[in-house]
Amino acid sequence: MRSVFNSDVLIFVYLKFVLTLQVSTKPSFYPYCSTKTLCKRVCSCEIAPSCNLLPMDENFRQSILKFHNQIRDMQTQRSPSPSGLAVLHYDSELEEVSTCWTVKCRNEYSECFVTTKYTETTQSVTQLVLEKGQTPNIFMWLQAMEDWVDMVASDALRIIEKLPTGVESEHLNNYAQLMTDRVLSIGCSWSINDASNVLNLVCTYGPRGPLQGEPIFKIGNPCSSCPHGYSCDQIDSFSLLCKFVGHRVVISVNQSDDSWKFSTNSGPLTTEFLSNQTPKLQRAEKQQTQPIDDLTESIEDIYADLALPETSLSAEETAPPETRAEEQDPWDYMSSANEISYLSCILITTFVQFIIIVVV
């Protein structure tokens, strides 16, 4: 039988093979999935039919992060007030696992994912049905988060003190991840189901947020129980959210019992310390009714007058504190499994090419 070399067909097969390899939603690190038996299938990162990943750029990432921090900051001025909500940071590995999940286009969340920083994570997942001709945009994220907050407005105290169990907990999961004082970082991704015109918004949080029966956040005076290495500066944006400060000395000002109290992330400010630093703070301490905005200049003076010795900190020391997940031997099979899968694809494609050459 005569063989005819059809270059167009072979080129098409080759390009399709290359593109299939490139369209991979698996995270670039491992392990990225819990070793729990039920999690192995969950973490497959398979792309569902008609589910298309939408692009993320730096503007989108920072906007989503800002939406989270703005809503958390608003809660510090409401009742019940959180005692230690932190300013969230964006994490690229959390975005990668969000991508792995959002390509499924499912209206459910997973607690199976891990990263090199966090041994446990949780997720928020929202689906929005788009109207005909409506284009996905960044403000849809903000609208979704505002809807989460509205769901608990009438019964916030009960829900915050103890995340309900059962079906009610499922409805409140997104709010719990948004408002919890447990998480420090987020990473998000989104996709759209072309068949149903449903938009999928997924964020993964690390460390994990609250589980059923746990409090969403501790109630108390804002900034009174910040995570280790965090403190409120009372000056910059999100002044009542705890910010990562590492080894820096930060001055905190709180009004309690009709008196001003000054402290640092390393301990209380003594009268001796104040007298050695700036007369303005002494005057401010005596003026008990002075608005906190008027203290900004005094606090800035303390920063200028501290004259702390300069220290050189490594990137690891200045990064937000993280819980590291050690590489686990049980996941070593993943690397070899990927290699086997890759080689299998090459062999199958080569065989298909051979059949095409012979038949055509």
FENURFEN-V398489 format. One record per pair of residues at least 24 apart in sequence whose C-alpha atoms are under 8 Angstrom apart, sorted by the first residue. I is the first residue (numbers start at 1). GAP is how many residues later the second one is. If there is no record, write none. Layout:
# FENURFEN-V398489
i->(I;I)
gap->(GAP;GAP)
This chain:
# FENURFEN-V398489
i->(2;3;3;3;3;4;4;4;4;5;5;6;6;9;10;10;13;13;14;17;25;25;25;25;26;26;26;27;27;27;27;28;29;29;30;30;30;30;31;31;31;31;31;31;32;32;32;32;32;33;33;33;33;34;34;34;35;36;39;42;42;43;43;43;43;44;45;45;45;45;46;46;46;47;47;48;48;48;50;50;50;51;51;51;51;51;51;51;52;52;52;52;52;53;53;53;53;53;53;54;54;54;54;55;56;60;61;61;61;62;63;64;64;64;65;65;65;67;68;68;69;70;72;72;72;73;73;73;73;76;76;76;80;80;80;80;81;81;81;81;82;82;82;82;82;82;82;83;83;83;83;83;83;83;83;83;83;84;84;84;84;84;84;84;84;84;84;84;85;85;85;85;85;85;85;85;85;86;86;86;86;86;86;86;86;86;87;87;87;87;87;87;88;88;88;88;89;89;89;90;90;90;91;91;91;92;93;94;94;94;94;94;94;94;95;95;95;95;95;95;96;96;97;98;98;98;98;98;98;99;99;99;99;101;102;102;102;102;102;102;103;105;105;105;105;106;107;114;115;116;116;116;116;117;117;117;117;118;118;118;118;118;118;119;119;119;119;120;120;120;121;121;121;121;121;121;122;122;122;122;122;122;122;123;123;123;123;123;123;124;124;124;124;124;124;124;124;125;125;125;125;125;126;126;126;126;127;127;127;127;128;128;128;129;129;129;129;130;130;130;131;136;141;145;145;148;148;148;149;159;159;160;160;160;161;161;161;161;161;161;162;162;162;162;162;163;163;163;163;163;163;163;164;164;165;165;169;176;176;176;177;177;177;179;179;180;180;180;180;181;181;181;181;182;182;182;182;182;183;183;183;207;207;229;229;229;230;231;234;235;244;245;246;246;246;246;247;251;251;258;258;259;259;260;260;261;277;277;277;278;278)
gap->(356;354;355;356;357;353;354;355;356;352;355;351;354;347;343;346;336;340;335;332;71;74;75;78;70;71;74;66;69;70;73;68;86;87;85;86;297;301;83;84;85;296;297;300;65;81;82;83;84;79;80;81;82;78;79;80;295;76;73;68;70;57;58;69;70;56;55;56;58;59;54;57;58;56;57;55;56;57;143;144;145;52;53;54;140;141;142;143;51;139;140;141;142;46;49;50;137;138;139;135;136;137;138;135;133;78;29;126;127;28;75;74;77;78;24;25;121;75;77;110;169;168;106;107;169;165;166;167;168;146;164;165;76;77;139;140;138;139;140;141;99;135;136;137;138;139;140;134;135;136;137;138;139;140;141;142;143;97;133;134;138;139;140;141;142;143;157;158;94;95;96;132;137;138;141;156;157;95;97;98;140;141;144;155;156;157;97;151;154;155;156;157;95;96;97;98;95;96;97;95;96;97;94;95;96;95;94;92;93;94;109;110;111;112;91;92;93;94;108;109;91;93;107;89;90;91;104;105;106;89;90;91;103;101;87;88;89;98;99;100;88;86;87;88;95;94;93;211;210;208;209;210;211;205;206;207;208;88;89;204;205;206;207;88;204;205;206;86;87;88;83;84;85;86;87;88;55;82;83;84;85;86;87;51;54;79;80;81;82;49;50;53;54;77;78;79;80;49;75;76;77;78;48;74;75;76;71;72;73;74;70;71;72;67;68;69;70;67;68;69;66;63;60;30;33;24;26;27;26;56;57;55;56;57;53;54;55;56;57;58;50;51;52;53;54;47;48;49;50;51;52;53;48;49;47;48;43;33;34;40;28;32;33;37;38;29;30;36;37;28;35;36;37;25;26;27;28;35;24;25;26;115;116;36;91;92;35;34;62;61;76;73;71;72;73;74;71;48;51;30;31;26;29;25;28;24;25;28;29;24;27)
